Amino acid sequence: MIRASLITLALGLSTLAQAEPSYHRVVGVAIDDVLNVRSEPSGSSVDIGDLAYDARRIEAFEFDATGNWARIALNERDGWVATRFLTRDEVPTLGDTTVPQGLICGGTEPFWALGLYGDDARYSHPVDGDTDFAFDSIVTAEGRLGSPALVTLATEDSRVIEATISGATCFDGMSDRSYGWTITMQLIAPGQRRFLSGCCQLPRD
């Protein structure tokens, strides 16, 4: 019984730790106004920036205990916006996963990037340069819904990227902002192999 309880607890903690971000758009804000982003979940806290009246694809990492505030990233830090001005936004996803199309992933030291678009992908690295890849396959981990997802990309000259993307809070180590997705990936090419890890975000409209 104790062992079963520990397993159940571990699974529960794993699920909580890997919560995916949700996506929203701004509503109820006048066309000549903006939605304030606050430093804390309070209308009296410091205004650290603004969202446009029609901003979309706003990535929310968590909500406060009241459900009245959502934590988002703004520039190089996190902030809070009032949820009464947000509604859910539908974003296209990769295959049957919950990984959004247009996700931009990357890491530091070295600075590399991987953009996952609707029809293709682009990998950038200071040594390898910029390379366009085609999607080969997209699958979700067995027994899971939506993520982690294994994305396989390929080129005609036998270069392959295998990227595992999971919904989980991620930090780049250089800023105070959060990201909603993590990535680990391998680049496999003739005579070459790279193993990289980093964070991902969906740019706002």
N, C-alpha and C positions, 0 to 999 in steps of 0.2 A: 504493500500500500504506500509506504514512504517513498519507495523508488518510483512508483507510478506518479505520485504527486510531484516529485522533483522533476520528472520528465515533462509533465504538464506545465509546471511553472517555467521551466527552461524554454519550452516552445512559446509560451505566452510572452516572456521577456523578449525572445527573438522577434516575435511579430511586432511588438511595440517599438523595438529598436529600429525596425526596418520599414516604418510607415512611409508610404509614398506621399509626396506633396499633392495638394488639390489645386485646381485652377479656377480662376474667377475673373469677372470683368466688373468694371465700375458701373453703377446705376444710381439714379437719383441725384446726380450732381449737375448743376446748370452748365450750359455750354460755355459760359464765360467764367467758370469757376474751376477749382481743382479739389482733389481729395488729399487732405493732409496726412502725412506719415509721421507718427509720433515716436519718440524715443522709448516710451513705456506704454502699456495698455491703459492709457488714461487721456482724456481730452485736455487735461491741464498740463501734460508733459510737453517737453520741447518738440517743436515742429522741425523735423530734420530734412524735409523734402516734400514733394508733392507727386501725385499721379494725375494724369490727364482725365478729363471728365468721361472720356470714352476708352480708357486704357483696357486692354484685354490681355489674356494669358498671364495673369498675375499669379505667381507661384506662392502658395501659402504653406508654411511648414508646420504650424501648430496654431491652436486657438487658446485663449486664456480660459480660466475656470468658468467664467460667465458666458463664454461663447460670443461675447460682444466685440472681441478684438482678434485679429489674425496677424501672425508674425510673418513678414515678408522680407526680402532683401532689397535694399536700395543703395545703389552704388557700392561702396566698400564696407557697408555695415547692415545690420538688421534693424527693422523698425516695425511699428504696429499701425494697422489701419482698422477703422470701425467697420464691422461686418454688415451693418445696416445699409452700407453703400456698396456691397458686393453681392453678386449672384454667380452661380456656377457657370463656367465657360467650358464648352465642349471643344476639345483639341483633338486633331487627327493623331492616330497612334501607328506605330510600326507593326504591321501584321495583326495578330491576335493578342499582342502584348498590351500593357498599359504605358509603355515607353513612348513619349510624345515624338511625333515627327518634328524635325527642326531642332532637336536637342543638340546643344553644343557642349562637348566634353573637353577636358584639358587637364594639364598638370604643370608643375613647376620643377625647375632644376632637373632636366631641361624643360623649357617651355614648349609644350606640344599641344596640338588640338585635333579633335575629330568632330566634324559636323555630320549629323545624321539627318539627311533631308528625305523628301518623299520618294524620290527615284534613284538617288545616288548619295554618295558620301565623299567627304574630302578629309584627308589626313595631312597634317602639317607638322614638320619637325625641323629643328635648325640644321641637322645633318642630312636628313633624308629629303628635305624640300617639301613641296606640295604635290600630292598624288590624289587623283580621283579614283574612287572604287565603286564597284557595282554591288548591290545586295545579292548575296548568294542564298542565305537562309536566315530565318528569324524564328526562334522557338522559346517557349517559356519553360522554366524548370518543372520537372515532373511533380505533380501534386501541388503546384502553386498556381495562383491566379494572377496573371498579368506580369509579374516579375518575381525573381530575377529573370532576365531575358538574355539569351545567348544570340548575339548578332554576328553573322559571318559575312565578311566582305571579300571581294576578290578583284584582281585585275587580269588583263589578258596575258601579262608577262609573268604570271605565276606568283604574284605577291598576294598574301592572304592576311586578313585581320580577323581575329576572334575576340570579341568584346563581350564581357559579362557586365550587364547594367542592372543595378538594384536600386529600389526606392529606399533611401536612407539619408539622414542628415550628414553632410560632408563639409569639410573645411579645407581650404587650399593652403593654409599655413602662412599666408602673406597678408590677409585682410581679416576684418572682423565679421564678414558676412557669411551666411550659411548657403549651402547648395542643397537641392532636394534629391539628387541622385549620385551614386558612386559608380565608378567604372574601373575595371581591370581589363587589360587587353594585351594580346600578343600580336606582334607583327612578324610574320614568317615569310621570308623571301630567300631566293637562292643564295646561300652563303651568309645569311643574315638572320638574326632573331632579336627582337626587342620585347621586353616585358615592362609595361607601363601601368600606372594607376593614377586616378585623379577624381575630379568631381564634374558634375554636369548640371546645366541649367537650360531652361527654355526661355529664350529672349522674349520680352514683352512686346506686344504691338503698341 
